[in-house]
Amino acid sequence: MKKFYFAIVVAALCMTGCGTSKKTSSSNQNEVWQTLLVKQLDAQIENQIITVKYNNGSTLCYKILDNFGNVSLTWDHTGGRKDFNDGPSSYKGDISIPSFIVSGNNEEFVFRVMEIDQNAFYGCSEVRSIDIPFSVLRIMNDAFKGCTGLEKFTVNENNQSYKADEDILFSKDDKMVIKYPAKKQTKEYVISEDASFICTEAFADNTYLEKITVGNFVTAISDYAFKNCKSLKTVELGGNVRIIGKESFFGCTNIELINSHGIFPPHNSPKVFEDVTKENAKLYVPKMQLHNYSRRLEWSDFKNISEY
C-alpha cells in the first residue's frame, strides 16, 4: 500500500512540474520508475537533515535546501558525526541516488534530490560506483574527494547537466571533465577535443594511469587535477593550455616525460610539479620557445628542457 501511495504522490508531483516539452514528460516517467527501484525503507528528519534507509542496506543523508522540496545529498551524519571528516563514513558499495525521497508518518512529504553537496562522499574509500539521477542539477566542488575505491559513474541519460562516458563523469556538453574514477584501470587516456576545462581533483588518486594526453582545446587544468597519480609517466599538454593550477601534478613522482605543445608557456601556480619531477623529467617545448619557457615560473626549474 505504501509503495502504491508513493507512486501516486510522485507521479502527481511530476505532472504538476514546470516542464512542458515532450522530453521532460518522458524524463518524469523515467524519474518515477528509477525512484521506485531504489526502495526506501525509512526516513527521519532532524535539524534539516533527512536520514534515509534503503532495502539494499545503505543509508544516505540529505540536506533540505529550501521551502520548495529540494534537497542535497550530503555527507554521512549518522553515528554521531558532526563534520564530514569526523571519522569513517558509512557510505560504501554501489550508491544509487534516487530522484525523490519521501518522509512523514504517511509519506506525505516529497523531496526532490537536485544537488550533490560539497564533500558528500569525502573519504568514502569503499564506494565502488555512483549512479546519478537526472534530477541532479548541481555537483559541488570536492563532492567525491577521497573516493579512492571508485570504479565508475553512471548518469541517467535524461540528466540536463551531466553525463557519463566510459565510466567518467563529464558536464552534459562535454566541456568539463569532472571526475575520473580513482580505480579505473586504464593505462592511457586522451582527453576529448570537446573538453576545455579539467575540474579540481578530476584525476586525483588514480594509480593506473601511465600516460595522459590533454586535448588541444583544454585551456585550464584546475588545482590538484592529477594529484597522487603515482603511475603517471608521460604528460602531453595541448597547445591551448593557459593555466595549470596548484599542485596539479603533486605526488606524481614517476613522471619521465612532459611534452608541452603551447607556444605560450602555461601560467603555473607557484607549485605545480614535485621537485623530483623538475630534476629528472624531460621537458620538450615547441621550436624557438626554449628561451620563453626557461624564464617562466616553474618551467625555468626543469633541468632537462629541450625543443622538439
N, C-alpha and C positions, 0 to 999 in steps of 0.2 A: 504493500500500500504506500509506503514511504517513497519507494522508487517511482511509482506512478505519479504521486503528488509532486515530486521533484521535477519529473519530466514536464508536467503541465506548467509549473512555475517558470522553469527555464524557457520553455517554448513561448510562453506568453511574453516574457521579457524580451526575447529575440524579436518577436513580431511587432513590438512597440518601439524598437530601436530606431536610430536616426538614419540608418542606411536605406537607400531607395533603389539601388541598382540590382540587377539580376544576380551579379556576382556576390553581393552582400547577402542576398536571400539564401543562396546556396551555402555560403560560408556559415550562416547562422545554423542551418540544419546540421552541418558537419560539427559545429561547435557543441550543440546539444548532445550529439552522439558521442563525441570524444569525452565530454564531461561525465556521461553515464558510464562509460567504460572505466574511467578512473573512479572506482566506487568508494564513496566516503562513508565512514562508519560513525564518526563523532566529531563535534566541533565545540570548542569552548572559547568564549571571549573574555579577555581580561586586559585592562589598560590599553585598549585599542589594538591588541594582538589577538588574532584568531588562530588557535592551535587545532589542526585538523588531523584526524587519524584515518588511514585508508586500509582497505582489506588486504593489501599486499604487505602489510607490516610497517609501512613507512608513516612518518609523522612530519608534516610541513607546517610552517608558521607564516602567517600573512599579516601585514600591517595595513590598517584602514587608512586610506589616503584622503578621503573627502566624504561629503554627505550624499554622494550620488552612487554609492555602492561599489566604488573602485578600490581594489586592494593591490598591495605589492607583496610578492613572495619575498620574505625577508629571512634573516639569519635565524638559526635554531635557538628559540627562547626556552626550550624545555630543560629540565634538570637543574633549575636554579641559575642558569646562565644569565648574566647581566650585561654582557658585552659580546660582540661577535667573535672575539678571540679569547673568551673566558672558558678555556677547557675544550675538549673534543666535542664536535657536533655529532648529532645522531644521524645526519643525512648520509645515506650510503646506498650503494647498488644502482639500480636503474630508476631514475627520477622522471616520472611522467606528470607534468604540470597540467592540471585541469584548466578549463576556461572559466568555470564558475565554482564557487563553494557556497554552501548553504548553512544557516545557523538558526537557532531558536528552537523552542520546545516542539513546534510543529513545522520546523524548517521553513519558516515564513520569511526569513531574511536571505536574499540572494545577493552575492557579491561577485563582481567580475574581476578576474585576475588580469591586470593590464600592465604590470611592471615587474621586473626582477630587480630587487633592491641592491644597493651597494653592499659588497661583502656578503651577499646572500649565501654563497657556498664557500666562504672563507675557510681554508684549511680542510675542506672535505675531501681528504685523500682517498676515501673509499667509494666515492661516487664514480660509477663507470660510464653512465650515459645520461643525457638530459634531453627530454622531449619538450619542445616549446610549442604551446598552442598558438592559434592565430589571434587570440585576444590580447597577447602581449605586444604593446606598442613601444615600450622603452626598456632597455637594459642598461643599468647604471655601471659606472666605472668600477673595476675590481669585483664585479659580481662573481667571477669564477676564480678569484685569486687563491692559489694554493691547491687547486684541484689536480694534484699530481697523478691521480689514477684515472683521469677522464680519457675515454677512448673515442667517444663520438657524440655529435649533436644531431638531432632530427628536429625539423621545424614543419609545422602544418603548412601545406602548400598555399593556403589562402592568407597566411600572415602578410600584412601590408608593410612591415618594417624589416623583417629578417628572413633569411633563407639558409639552408644547409646544403653544402656541395662537398662531396667526398668526406662527409662527417665533420666538415669545418664550418664554423659559424660566420656568415657574412651579413652585411646590410642587404636589403632587398635589391638594390640597384648594383650590387657587386663592388661598389666604390670603397667600402671599408672591410678590411679583414679584421674581424672582431676577436675570434678565439680559435686557435689551432690546438686540438687536444694534446695534452702532455704525453699520453700513451699511444698516440697514433704512430704506427710502426712503418714509417716511410723514410727512406734514407735521403731522398732528394725531393725538393718541392719547388715548383715555379709559380710565383705569384702572378695571377692573371693580369693581362694587359688592361683589363677593365678597372682594376683596383688603383686607387690614388692615395690611400691612407691606411697605414698599419697601426692598429689601436694599441693602447697601453697593455703590455704583457701579453700581446697576442700569441706569441710562440714560446713564452717563458716555460721553463722546466721540461721541455721535450728532450728526451735523452736518446732519440733515434736519428734525428736529422743530422746528416753529414754535409749536405750542400743546400744552400738556399739561393734562389735567383729572384731578385726583386725586379718586378716589371718596369718597363720604361716609362709608364705613366704614374708610378708612385712618386709623390712629391714629399711625403713626410713619414718618418718612422718614429713612433712615439716612444716615450720613456719605457725602459725595461722590456722592449719588444721581444728580444731574443735572449733575455737573461737566463743564465744557467742551462743553455743548450750545450751540454758538455761534450757532445759528439761532433759538434759543428766544426768542419774543417775548411770549407770553401764558401765565400760570400761574394755573390755577384750583385753589384749595386747598379741599378738602371741609370740612364743618363739624365733623368729629370729629378732625382732625389735632391731636395734642397735642405732638408732638416733631418738630423738624427738626434733623438732625444737622450736624456740622461741614462747612463748605464745600460744602453740598449744591447750591448754585447758583453756585459759583465758576466763573469762565470763561464764564458766561452773560451776556456784556456787552451783549447786544442786547435784554434784557427791557424791554418797554414798559409792560406792564400786569400787575398781580397782584391777583386777587380772592380775598380770604380770607374764607371763609364761617363761620368759627368765632366763636361768641360769646365764647369764651375764647381769647385770643391763643395760638397755638402757642408752646411754650417753645423758644427758639432756643439753639443753641450760640453761643459768643462770635462766631464768624464763619460766617455762612450766605450772605450776599449780598456781591457786589462793591460797592465804594464808588460806582462809576458807576451801579449799579442803584438804590441808595438816593438818589442825586442826581437821576436822570432818570425813573425808572419811576413810574407812577401806582399807588398802593396804595388799594384800596377795601375797606372793612371794614363789618360789619353796623351798622345804625342804632343809635344810642345807645352805640356801643362805641368811638368815636373816642378818648375820654379813656383808656380801658382799654389800647388799643394804644399810644398815644403815650407811655406810661410803662413799656413793656416792652422788654427787651433787643433791640436791633437794629431793632425796629419803630419805636422812637422816633427813629431816624436818618433815616427817609424824609422827604424834603422835600415830596412831593406825596401827601398822605394825605387821603382823604375818606370819608364814609359813603355807602352806596348804599341 
